Amino acid sequence: MPEMPFIRCMIVDDEPPARDVLRRHVASLPSMQLVAECGNAVEAMMQLQQHTVDLLFLDIHMPQLKGTELLKILPHPPQVIFTTAHPEYALEGFELDAVDYLLKPIQFDRFVKAVMKAFHHVRPAEISAVKEEPKKEQHIYVRADRKMVKVLLRDIHYIESMKDYVKVVTSAGPIITKQSISAMEAMLPETEFIRTHRSFIVSMQKIRSYTNELIEMEKTEIPIGRLFRNNVMNVLR
């Protein structure tokens, strides 16, 4: 292969065998560095807030959120190579300006051909500019009222589990979304949010006071569960 720029990549696929194949292929190319791999699109959103990524190997057919849906809601998406076992998704992938489309099982020679296209799209100067760009307002997207809603992390006060749904209480009001509180916890940076109870996650910036049993927010009190107490006390102290 000709000399190429150094590129950071991420693998997003809900099938461990597929991730294993892509990981081996990436490791065979010295100009590529794998910065993260994720089993679903929700986890990928969190990782993309924490890492600079130049190229995304993105599975299309995944639970909760398809790869194509993830690409549509990213404010500044990296270059994308779609990977899937379903050839009928190819047209949709290319309509989203994907660099290439890899059909599983992915052969190494076809993988290299797709990566070569990506290297032509991402120039070293562009990569440096992305790495040096300061992080803007951190945010997540949640599905509510049949659309993906952008929520700034600084606006979140707390999150409450409601069986199959969670209520995200923000400065602008509550948002109800159908997913587990554990999935929400995975989307949030642990340096800013803390799980205090099996039904609650709170923003540490919004805490006004606390005891061994309660956290006082501006307008409400959040319980501290017995199983979470030691960790909460250690973090807050």
Sequence and secondary structure as in RCSB ss.txt:
>XXXX:A:sequence
MPEMPFIRCMIVDDEPPARDVLRRHVASLPSMQLVAECGNAVEAMMQLQQHTVDLLFLDIHMPQLKGTELLKILP
HPPQVIFTTAHPEYALEGFELDAVDYLLKPIQFDRFVKAVMKAFHHVRPAEISAVKEEPKKEQHIYVRADRKMVK
VLLRDIHYIESMKDYVKVVTSAGPIITKQSISAMEAMLPETEFIRTHRSFIVSMQKIRSYTNELIEMEKTEIPIG
RLFRNNVMNVLR
>XXXX:A:secstr
      EEEEEE S HHHHHHHHHHHHT TTEEEEEEESSHHHHHHHHHHS  SEEEEESS SSS HHHHHHH S
S  EEEEEES GGGHHHHHHTT SEEEESS  HHHHHHHHHHHHHHS HHHHHHHHHS     EEEEEETTEEEE
EEGGGEEEEEEETTEEEEEETTEEEEESS HHHHHHHS TTTEEEEETTEEEEGGG  EE SSEEE SS EEE  
TTTHHHHHHHH 
